[in-house]
Amino acid sequence: ILPDLIATGAPLSFKYKDAKDEVTDRTITPYGWSQKGDAVFFHGWCHLRQERRTFRTDRIVEVMK
């Protein structure tokens, strides 16, 4: 599923809990993903911060439509 989401190039919107337990609404335009151990990461342009960011998928609280 991840490769298909990345391949579309469509923005993804979700609620994300960061390392400080703060939840923010994020929209990213993904450009890749990776896995390190049991953790899976999205890599993308974060529209909120206006920079490239990496997001752990296990910290996504809710996917928004």
Biopython code that builds the backbone (N, CA, C, O; Angstrom):
import numpy as np
from Bio.PDB.StructureBuilder import StructureBuilder

atoms = [
    (1, "ILE", "N", (0.827, -1.200, 0.000)),
    (1, "ILE", "CA", (0.000, 0.000, 0.000)),
    (1, "ILE", "C", (0.870, 1.262, 0.000)),
    (1, "ILE", "O", (0.569, 2.208, -0.727)),
    (2, "LEU", "N", (1.947, 1.295, 0.804)),
    (2, "LEU", "CA", (2.793, 2.486, 0.832)),
    (2, "LEU", "C", (3.354, 2.854, -0.534)),
    (2, "LEU", "O", (3.276, 4.019, -0.926)),
    (3, "PRO", "N", (3.920, 1.899, -1.276)),
    (3, "PRO", "CA", (4.428, 2.291, -2.605)),
    (3, "PRO", "C", (3.347, 2.881, -3.497)),
    (3, "PRO", "O", (3.623, 3.799, -4.270)),
    (4, "ASP", "N", (2.122, 2.375, -3.409)),
    (4, "ASP", "CA", (1.023, 2.914, -4.216)),
    (4, "ASP", "C", (0.678, 4.345, -3.801)),
    (4, "ASP", "O", (0.442, 5.199, -4.656)),
    (5, "LEU", "N", (0.647, 4.611, -2.488)),
    (5, "LEU", "CA", (0.359, 5.963, -2.001)),
    (5, "LEU", "C", (1.445, 6.940, -2.449)),
    (5, "LEU", "O", (1.147, 8.065, -2.849)),
    (6, "ILE", "N", (2.685, 6.512, -2.380)),
    (6, "ILE", "CA", (3.799, 7.370, -2.776)),
    (6, "ILE", "C", (3.743, 7.636, -4.280)),
    (6, "ILE", "O", (3.954, 8.765, -4.723)),
    (7, "ALA", "N", (3.459, 6.600, -5.055)),
    (7, "ALA", "CA", (3.471, 6.707, -6.521)),
    (7, "ALA", "C", (2.440, 7.702, -7.042)),
    (7, "ALA", "O", (2.657, 8.318, -8.085)),
    (8, "THR", "N", (1.322, 7.872, -6.334)),
    (8, "THR", "CA", (0.297, 8.801, -6.805)),
    (8, "THR", "C", (0.754, 10.247, -6.704)),
    (8, "THR", "O", (0.315, 11.096, -7.480)),
    (9, "GLY", "N", (1.636, 10.531, -5.749)),
    (9, "GLY", "CA", (2.102, 11.902, -5.551)),
    (9, "GLY", "C", (1.050, 12.816, -4.959)),
    (9, "GLY", "O", (1.251, 14.028, -4.877)),
    (10, "ALA", "N", (-0.075, 12.241, -4.544)),
    (10, "ALA", "CA", (-1.160, 13.031, -3.972)),
    (10, "ALA", "C", (-0.863, 13.367, -2.506)),
    (10, "ALA", "O", (-0.280, 12.550, -1.793)),
    (11, "PRO", "N", (-1.256, 14.548, -2.056)),
    (11, "PRO", "CA", (-1.066, 14.906, -0.651)),
    (11, "PRO", "C", (-1.823, 13.961, 0.285)),
    (11, "PRO", "O", (-2.909, 13.479, -0.038)),
    (12, "LEU", "N", (-1.227, 13.713, 1.444)),
    (12, "LEU", "CA", (-1.838, 12.894, 2.491)),
    (12, "LEU", "C", (-2.060, 13.789, 3.702)),
    (12, "LEU", "O", (-1.168, 14.541, 4.092)),
    (13, "SER", "N", (-3.247, 13.710, 4.297)),
    (13, "SER", "CA", (-3.562, 14.509, 5.485)),
    (13, "SER", "C", (-3.839, 13.588, 6.662)),
    (13, "SER", "O", (-4.532, 12.579, 6.530)),
    (14, "PHE", "N", (-3.283, 13.952, 7.818)),
    (14, "PHE", "CA", (-3.444, 13.112, 9.003)),
    (14, "PHE", "C", (-3.169, 13.916, 10.263)),
    (14, "PHE", "O", (-2.560, 14.985, 10.216)),
    (15, "LYS", "N", (-3.627, 13.385, 11.388)),
    (15, "LYS", "CA", (-3.285, 13.926, 12.701)),
    (15, "LYS", "C", (-2.070, 13.137, 13.162)),
    (15, "LYS", "O", (-2.050, 11.908, 13.102)),
    (16, "TYR", "N", (-1.054, 13.865, 13.625)),
    (16, "TYR", "CA", (0.227, 13.246, 13.952)),
    (16, "TYR", "C", (0.659, 13.613, 15.361)),
    (16, "TYR", "O", (0.634, 14.784, 15.740)),
    (17, "LYS", "N", (1.058, 12.598, 16.144)),
    (17, "LYS", "CA", (1.554, 12.818, 17.497)),
    (17, "LYS", "C", (3.081, 12.787, 17.452)),
    (17, "LYS", "O", (3.675, 11.768, 17.100)),
    (18, "ASP", "N", (3.709, 13.901, 17.808)),
    (18, "ASP", "CA", (5.168, 13.958, 17.744)),
    (18, "ASP", "C", (5.804, 13.347, 18.992)),
    (18, "ASP", "O", (5.107, 12.818, 19.857)),
    (19, "ALA", "N", (7.110, 13.425, 19.074)),
    (19, "ALA", "CA", (7.848, 12.820, 20.191)),
    (19, "ALA", "C", (7.508, 13.469, 21.532)),
    (19, "ALA", "O", (7.745, 12.875, 22.584)),
    (20, "LYS", "N", (6.953, 14.686, 21.503)),
    (20, "LYS", "CA", (6.556, 15.381, 22.730)),
    (20, "LYS", "C", (5.082, 15.161, 23.062)),
    (20, "LYS", "O", (4.532, 15.820, 23.944)),
    (21, "ASP", "N", (4.447, 14.228, 22.349)),
    (21, "ASP", "CA", (3.029, 13.902, 22.519)),
    (21, "ASP", "C", (2.090, 15.033, 22.096)),
    (21, "ASP", "O", (0.926, 15.044, 22.497)),
    (22, "GLU", "N", (2.573, 15.983, 21.294)),
    (22, "GLU", "CA", (1.719, 17.031, 20.757)),
    (22, "GLU", "C", (1.108, 16.540, 19.451)),
    (22, "GLU", "O", (1.802, 15.973, 18.607)),
    (23, "VAL", "N", (-0.201, 16.762, 19.288)),
    (23, "VAL", "CA", (-0.910, 16.319, 18.088)),
    (23, "VAL", "C", (-1.159, 17.531, 17.191)),
    (23, "VAL", "O", (-1.675, 18.556, 17.638)),
    (24, "THR", "N", (-0.783, 17.395, 15.920)),
    (24, "THR", "CA", (-1.014, 18.452, 14.938)),
    (24, "THR", "C", (-1.627, 17.848, 13.686)),
    (24, "THR", "O", (-1.439, 16.668, 13.390)),
    (25, "ASP", "N", (-2.362, 18.677, 12.958)),
    (25, "ASP", "CA", (-2.884, 18.266, 11.656)),
    (25, "ASP", "C", (-1.779, 18.497, 10.637)),
    (25, "ASP", "O", (-1.222, 19.591, 10.558)),
    (26, "ARG", "N", (-1.463, 17.472, 9.861)),
    (26, "ARG", "CA", (-0.401, 17.562, 8.869)),
    (26, "ARG", "C", (-0.920, 17.176, 7.505)),
    (26, "ARG", "O", (-1.779, 16.304, 7.376)),
    (27, "THR", "N", (-0.402, 17.820, 6.504)),
    (27, "THR", "CA", (-0.586, 17.401, 5.123)),
    (27, "THR", "C", (0.806, 17.328, 4.533)),
    (27, "THR", "O", (1.578, 18.284, 4.619)),
    (28, "ILE", "N", (1.125, 16.193, 3.932)),
    (28, "ILE", "CA", (2.422, 16.044, 3.291)),
    (28, "ILE", "C", (2.231, 15.588, 1.851)),
    (28, "ILE", "O", (1.249, 14.928, 1.511)),
    (29, "THR", "N", (3.178, 15.950, 1.033)),
    (29, "THR", "CA", (3.272, 15.385, -0.305)),
    (29, "THR", "C", (4.420, 14.389, -0.223)),
    (29, "THR", "O", (5.586, 14.782, -0.178)),
    (30, "PRO", "N", (4.090, 13.097, -0.203)),
    (30, "PRO", "CA", (5.119, 12.087, 0.026)),
    (30, "PRO", "C", (6.032, 11.899, -1.187)),
    (30, "PRO", "O", (5.601, 12.017, -2.334)),
    (31, "TYR", "N", (7.296, 11.606, -0.905)),
    (31, "TYR", "CA", (8.236, 11.276, -1.974)),
    (31, "TYR", "C", (8.957, 9.965, -1.714)),
    (31, "TYR", "O", (9.769, 9.535, -2.533)),
    (32, "GLY", "N", (8.673, 9.319, -0.583)),
    (32, "GLY", "CA", (9.307, 8.033, -0.322)),
    (32, "GLY", "C", (8.925, 7.487, 1.038)),
    (32, "GLY", "O", (8.209, 8.121, 1.812)),
    (33, "TRP", "N", (9.416, 6.312, 1.299)),
    (33, "TRP", "CA", (9.210, 5.691, 2.599)),
    (33, "TRP", "C", (10.394, 4.781, 2.874)),
    (33, "TRP", "O", (11.138, 4.416, 1.964)),
    (34, "SER", "N", (10.559, 4.418, 4.146)),
    (34, "SER", "CA", (11.644, 3.519, 4.528)),
    (34, "SER", "C", (11.230, 2.751, 5.770)),
    (34, "SER", "O", (10.243, 3.070, 6.434)),
    (35, "GLN", "N", (12.018, 1.728, 6.058)),
    (35, "GLN", "CA", (11.763, 0.930, 7.254)),
    (35, "GLN", "C", (13.080, 0.728, 7.977)),
    (35, "GLN", "O", (14.098, 0.410, 7.363)),
    (36, "LYS", "N", (13.049, 0.917, 9.294)),
    (36, "LYS", "CA", (14.211, 0.677, 10.131)),
    (36, "LYS", "C", (13.734, -0.146, 11.315)),
    (36, "LYS", "O", (13.001, 0.346, 12.173)),
    (37, "GLY", "N", (14.151, -1.383, 11.352)),
    (37, "GLY", "CA", (13.643, -2.285, 12.378)),
    (37, "GLY", "C", (12.159, -2.486, 12.179)),
    (37, "GLY", "O", (11.711, -2.799, 11.076)),
    (38, "ASP", "N", (11.390, -2.307, 13.245)),
    (38, "ASP", "CA", (9.929, -2.440, 13.166)),
    (38, "ASP", "C", (9.234, -1.149, 12.757)),
    (38, "ASP", "O", (8.028, -1.154, 12.510)),
    (39, "ALA", "N", (9.972, -0.045, 12.679)),
    (39, "ALA", "CA", (9.362, 1.252, 12.383)),
    (39, "ALA", "C", (9.348, 1.526, 10.879)),
    (39, "ALA", "O", (10.330, 1.285, 10.177)),
    (40, "VAL", "N", (8.198, 2.040, 10.399)),
    (40, "VAL", "CA", (8.043, 2.435, 8.996)),
    (40, "VAL", "C", (7.872, 3.951, 8.975)),
    (40, "VAL", "O", (7.150, 4.512, 9.800)),
    (41, "PHE", "N", (8.537, 4.609, 8.031)),
    (41, "PHE", "CA", (8.558, 6.064, 7.944)),
    (41, "PHE", "C", (8.079, 6.548, 6.589)),
    (41, "PHE", "O", (8.388, 5.940, 5.564)),
    (42, "PHE", "N", (7.312, 7.657, 6.576)),
    (42, "PHE", "CA", (6.992, 8.399, 5.359)),
    (42, "PHE", "C", (8.007, 9.529, 5.253)),
    (42, "PHE", "O", (8.373, 10.128, 6.264)),
    (43, "HIS", "N", (8.459, 9.823, 4.056)),
    (43, "HIS", "CA", (9.294, 10.991, 3.796)),
    (43, "HIS", "C", (8.492, 11.880, 2.854)),
    (43, "HIS", "O", (7.959, 11.406, 1.850)),
    (44, "GLY", "N", (8.407, 13.161, 3.173)),
    (44, "GLY", "CA", (7.621, 14.033, 2.309)),
    (44, "GLY", "C", (7.781, 15.500, 2.633)),
    (44, "GLY", "O", (8.406, 15.883, 3.622)),
    (45, "TRP", "N", (7.194, 16.312, 1.763)),
    (45, "TRP", "CA", (7.158, 17.754, 1.971)),
    (45, "TRP", "C", (6.013, 18.065, 2.919)),
    (45, "TRP", "O", (4.855, 17.785, 2.609)),
    (46, "CYS", "N", (6.328, 18.641, 4.071)),
    (46, "CYS", "CA", (5.321, 18.992, 5.071)),
    (46, "CYS", "C", (4.777, 20.379, 4.749)),
    (46, "CYS", "O", (5.523, 21.358, 4.743)),
    (47, "HIS", "N", (3.482, 20.458, 4.483)),
    (47, "HIS", "CA", (2.851, 21.726, 4.134)),
    (47, "HIS", "C", (2.767, 22.657, 5.343)),
    (47, "HIS", "O", (2.771, 23.877, 5.177)),
    (48, "LEU", "N", (2.691, 22.107, 6.551)),
    (48, "LEU", "CA", (2.623, 22.930, 7.761)),
    (48, "LEU", "C", (3.955, 23.627, 8.029)),
    (48, "LEU", "O", (3.981, 24.831, 8.284)),
    (49, "ARG", "N", (5.042, 22.894, 7.974)),
    (49, "ARG", "CA", (6.370, 23.431, 8.296)),
    (49, "ARG", "C", (7.127, 23.966, 7.077)),
    (49, "ARG", "O", (8.168, 24.610, 7.213)),
    (50, "GLN", "N", (6.587, 23.687, 5.881)),
    (50, "GLN", "CA", (7.212, 24.139, 4.634)),
    (50, "GLN", "C", (8.657, 23.648, 4.506)),
    (50, "GLN", "O", (9.568, 24.404, 4.166)),
    (51, "GLU", "N", (8.831, 22.351, 4.793)),
    (51, "GLU", "CA", (10.141, 21.725, 4.640)),
    (51, "GLU", "C", (9.980, 20.221, 4.547)),
    (51, "GLU", "O", (8.925, 19.666, 4.852)),
    (52, "ARG", "N", (11.062, 19.571, 4.115)),
    (52, "ARG", "CA", (11.049, 18.114, 4.031)),
    (52, "ARG", "C", (11.076, 17.552, 5.443)),
    (52, "ARG", "O", (11.844, 18.007, 6.291)),
    (53, "ARG", "N", (10.230, 16.559, 5.685)),
    (53, "ARG", "CA", (10.124, 15.938, 7.007)),
    (53, "ARG", "C", (9.960, 14.434, 6.868)),
    (53, "ARG", "O", (9.604, 13.919, 5.808)),
    (54, "THR", "N", (10.229, 13.748, 7.966)),
    (54, "THR", "CA", (10.042, 12.302, 8.060)),
    (54, "THR", "C", (9.051, 12.040, 9.190)),
    (54, "THR", "O", (9.148, 12.635, 10.263)),
    (55, "PHE", "N", (8.096, 11.141, 8.939)),
    (55, "PHE", "CA", (7.040, 10.845, 9.902)),
    (55, "PHE", "C", (6.960, 9.350, 10.149)),
    (55, "PHE", "O", (6.892, 8.561, 9.207)),
    (56, "ARG", "N", (6.967, 8.964, 11.415)),
    (56, "ARG", "CA", (6.774, 7.555, 11.771)),
    (56, "ARG", "C", (5.303, 7.203, 11.588)),
    (56, "ARG", "O", (4.427, 7.914, 12.080)),
    (57, "THR", "N", (5.034, 6.125, 10.892)),
    (57, "THR", "CA", (3.640, 5.754, 10.648)),
    (57, "THR", "C", (2.911, 5.363, 11.937)),
    (57, "THR", "O", (1.693, 5.519, 12.026)),
    (58, "ASP", "N", (3.640, 4.860, 12.931)),
    (58, "ASP", "CA", (2.968, 4.464, 14.173)),
    (58, "ASP", "C", (2.577, 5.665, 15.036)),
    (58, "ASP", "O", (1.943, 5.493, 16.077)),
    (59, "ARG", "N", (2.945, 6.870, 14.623)),
    (59, "ARG", "CA", (2.533, 8.083, 15.339)),
    (59, "ARG", "C", (1.364, 8.802, 14.644)),
    (59, "ARG", "O", (0.931, 9.865, 15.089)),
    (60, "ILE", "N", (0.868, 8.220, 13.568)),
    (60, "ILE", "CA", (-0.306, 8.781, 12.909)),
    (60, "ILE", "C", (-1.527, 8.394, 13.736)),
    (60, "ILE", "O", (-1.823, 7.212, 13.915)),
    (61, "VAL", "N", (-2.222, 9.395, 14.231)),
    (61, "VAL", "CA", (-3.373, 9.179, 15.111)),
    (61, "VAL", "C", (-4.629, 8.911, 14.306)),
    (61, "VAL", "O", (-5.429, 8.043, 14.658)),
    (62, "GLU", "N", (-4.806, 9.670, 13.208)),
    (62, "GLU", "CA", (-6.018, 9.557, 12.386)),
    (62, "GLU", "C", (-5.693, 10.048, 10.987)),
    (62, "GLU", "O", (-5.023, 11.065, 10.811)),
    (63, "VAL", "N", (-6.176, 9.314, 9.999)),
    (63, "VAL", "CA", (-6.037, 9.749, 8.615)),
    (63, "VAL", "C", (-7.287, 10.550, 8.261)),
    (63, "VAL", "O", (-8.408, 10.108, 8.511)),
    (64, "MET", "N", (-7.087, 11.718, 7.683)),
    (64, "MET", "CA", (-8.212, 12.593, 7.343)),
    (64, "MET", "C", (-8.475, 12.514, 5.845)),
    (64, "MET", "O", (-7.562, 12.273, 5.054)),
    (65, "LYS", "N", (-9.715, 12.717, 5.471)),
    (65, "LYS", "CA", (-10.088, 12.643, 4.068)),
    (65, "LYS", "C", (-10.304, 14.005, 3.491)),
    (65, "LYS", "O", (-10.626, 14.130, 2.309)),
]
sb = StructureBuilder()
sb.init_structure("model")
sb.init_model(0)
sb.init_chain("A")
sb.init_seg("    ")
for serial, (resi, resn, name, xyz) in enumerate(atoms, 1):
    if name == "N":
        sb.init_residue(resn, " ", resi, " ")
    sb.init_atom(name, np.array(xyz, "f"), 0.0, 1.0, " ", f" {name:<3s}", serial, name[0])
structure = sb.get_structure()
